[in-house]
């Protein structure tokens, strides 16, 4: 009679950790602006919980926003 070799069970295979892009949710800029503006106007406190949250935007939108920030600041100094 042959002996059976014991096998060690290490548990289920480890799941692959999700990449950052898999954790993201896509929403149109129009929808997010409308919702954030409404929350700001309503003075909702939860909005301040996310002030340090990073969001991804396209390079084109980033350039437009930075130009707007610059020209808005320049207009306020005048």
C-alpha positions in Angstrom: 0.0 0.0 0.0 1.5 3.3 -1.1 1.5 6.4 1.1 -0.3 9.5 0.0 1.7 12.7 0.2 0.1 15.4 2.2 -0.6 18.8 0.6 -0.7 22.1 2.4 -3.8 24.2 1.8 -2.8 27.9 1.6 -6.4 29.2 1.2 -8.1 30.6 -1.9 -5.9 32.2 -4.5 -5.2 35.9 -3.7 -7.4 38.2 -5.7 -5.6 40.7 -7.8 -5.8 44.2 -6.3 -7.8 46.6 -8.4 -5.8 49.1 -10.3 -6.6 52.8 -9.7 -8.5 53.0 -13.0 -10.8 50.1 -11.9 -11.7 52.0 -8.7 -12.8 55.1 -10.6 -16.4 56.0 -11.6 -17.0 58.1 -14.7 -19.5 60.9 -14.7 -20.0 63.9 -17.0 -18.5 67.2 -16.0 -22.0 68.7 -16.4 -23.5 66.3 -13.9 -20.8 66.7 -11.4 -20.8 70.5 -11.6 -24.5 70.7 -11.2 -24.5 68.4 -8.1 -21.5 70.1 -6.5 -22.9 73.6 -7.2 -26.2 72.6 -5.6 -24.4 71.1 -2.6 -22.3 74.3 -2.2 -25.4 76.6 -2.5 -27.2 74.4 0.1 -24.3 74.6 2.5 -24.0 70.9 2.9 -21.3 70.0 5.3 -20.3 66.7 3.7 -18.9 68.6 0.8 -16.0 69.8 3.0 -15.1 66.2 3.7 -13.9 65.9 0.1 -11.9 69.1 -0.4 -8.6 67.3 -0.5 -10.0 64.6 -2.8 -8.1 64.3 -6.1 -10.0 63.9 -9.3 -8.7 63.2 -12.8 -9.4 65.6 -15.7 -8.2 65.9 -19.2 -5.1 68.0 -19.9 -7.2 70.3 -22.1 -9.6 71.0 -19.3 -6.7 71.5 -16.9 -5.2 74.1 -19.2 -8.5 76.0 -19.5 -9.0 76.0 -15.7 -5.5 77.2 -15.0 -5.9 80.0 -17.6 -9.3 80.9 -16.0 -7.7 81.0 -12.6 -4.9 83.3 -13.8 -7.2 85.7 -15.6 -9.7 85.8 -12.8 -6.9 86.6 -10.3 -5.5 89.3 -12.5 -9.0 90.8 -12.9 -9.5 90.9 -9.1 -6.1 92.8 -8.7 -7.2 95.5 -11.2 
